[in-house]
Amino acid sequence: MKTRTLGNDLTVSAVGLGCMGFSHAYGKPTDRSEAIKLIRHAADSGYTFFDTAEIYGSAADPHQNEELVGEALRGCRDKVVIATKFGIRFDMSSPAVNKPLIPDSRPDVIRASVEGSLKRLGTDHIDLYYQHRPDPDVPIEEVAGVMSDLIREGKITHWGLSESGAELIRRAHSVCPVTAIQNRYSMMARQYETLFPLLEELHIGFVAFSPLANGYLTTKYGKGFQFDRQYDYRSAMPQFSDEAQEKNRALIDLLTKNAQEKGVTPAQISLAWVMGKRPYIVPIPGTRTPERMQENAASADIVLTAQEISAIDSALEQMEMSEVFGGSKITKQK
Ligand SMILES: NC(=O)c1ccc[n+]([C@@H]2O[C@H](COP(=O)([O-])OP(=O)(O)OC[C@H]3O[C@@H](n4cnc5c(N)ncnc54)[C@H](OP(=O)(O)O)[C@@H]3O)[C@@H](O)[C@H]2O)c1
């Protein structure tokens, strides 16, 4: 697969594999051996960038995802980039399927997290370590200071911020250079395009999570599609509601038309659009099936011209669209 560079020197496949869905948020966890097989298959197919987090798991197995990723990639550790995250936990007291998040980036909590992640991943270093959400009670300079220490100690080699805005990125970068941000970005969620000038100024990469709007942009989940209400966050996401299908008619038509014209799929158009927006953006779609994993990888070879991108952008800007999931609620208690 083609590669892209995040920050100054972190080379990754142009499409990464989001591993969350094997253990968390999209239905019951995948069978362990199937998940490991698919992650290895992805590594054999050209993916060199794998995304996980300390908190991707279930109530029964809260950190399962890092263990899966670690076990799957043990045989090719030196050829891949593993990204994981610290700094939040779920509010398990909530009855919601989509549990609120409690941010916690206190230095001693980060120190305990990094040791746990290294152990579960079965590695002596993490290639990209993100703060999963800002913590309003811990100055970002303090978090960046801990990152400097971890880099000095060789426990991590690069760091980043997830779902942060311009001010925090700038402050963080001034203490310890940031390699990448990881924010929500898709045709349905374009709010972080305002960060492009800052990322260019500071030479920071952009890892796009939920680049398919949680699967919606693949056009595979139409009216009446039923998600498991106990395990699948999509059962509560606005873009999948029946009412949203009417509002998104123009969006689905746009994707279908562009896909037909290029002889590719709507998922591939969505990912090619993300990559076409800037050369330092790397989407990390999640999937649990080998065919979709290959389909998403192939989008790295689809080039949309500047004219095609701007035609899509103008259409997106003018059309009616439903709301899209904007992330789990943040609660304050520690
Ligand atoms: N930093 C953060 O706070 C944060 C938040 C959310 C996610 N993430 C990361 O970003 C990754 C991706 O985000 P995401 O999983 O939320 O959303 P996504 O990649 O936009 O969508 C994933 C969904 O799309 C489906 N899908 C994927 N490729 C498909 C294809 N070619 N055709 C049809 N359906 C397809 C998958 O279903 P199947 O599995 O059934 O194929 C899955 O349900 C996660 O795995 C995680 O690593 C980070």
The ligand as a Gaussian input file, in Angstrom:
#p B3LYP/6-31G(d) Opt

LIG

0 1
 N      -10.049000       8.641000      18.967000
 C      -11.288000       8.330000      19.185000
 O      -11.944000       8.854000      20.082000
 C      -11.946000       7.281000      18.315000
 C      -13.346000       7.167000      18.295000
 C      -13.909000       6.207000      17.458000
 C      -13.107000       5.400000      16.668000
 N      -11.749000       5.528000      16.727000
 C      -10.859000       4.685000      15.907000
 O      -11.231000       4.841000      14.549000
 C      -11.506000       3.576000      13.966000
 C      -12.563000       3.713000      12.891000
 O      -13.715000       4.390000      13.359000
 P      -15.127000       3.684000      13.479000
 O      -14.943000       2.195000      13.543000
 O      -15.849000       4.390000      14.568000
 O      -15.913000       4.100000      12.188000
 P      -15.772000       3.832000      10.614000
 O      -14.456000       3.317000      10.274000
 O      -16.269000       5.080000      10.021000
 O      -16.885000       2.722000      10.370000
 C      -16.759000       1.424000      10.854000
 C      -18.002000       0.640000      10.470000
 O      -18.133000       0.604000       9.055000
 C      -18.294000      -0.722000       8.597000
 N      -17.465000      -0.835000       7.376000
 C      -16.136000      -0.603000       7.280000
 N      -15.723000      -0.733000       6.001000
 C      -16.816000      -1.059000       5.285000
 C      -17.038000      -1.318000       3.910000
 N      -16.043000      -1.270000       3.031000
 N      -18.302000      -1.618000       3.514000
 C      -19.317000      -1.676000       4.393000
 N      -19.173000      -1.424000       5.731000
 C      -17.926000      -1.131000       6.155000
 C      -17.792000      -1.606000       9.713000
 O      -18.581000      -2.770000       9.777000
 P      -17.938000      -4.250000       9.731000
 O      -17.027000      -4.343000      10.909000
 O      -19.132000      -5.133000       9.860000
 O      -17.245000      -4.320000       8.424000
 C      -17.987000      -0.775000      10.958000
 O      -19.259000      -1.033000      11.522000
 C      -11.908000       2.696000      15.159000
 O      -11.733000       1.334000      14.893000
 C      -10.988000       3.206000      16.240000
 O       -9.723000       2.561000      16.144000
 C      -11.175000       6.473000      17.527000

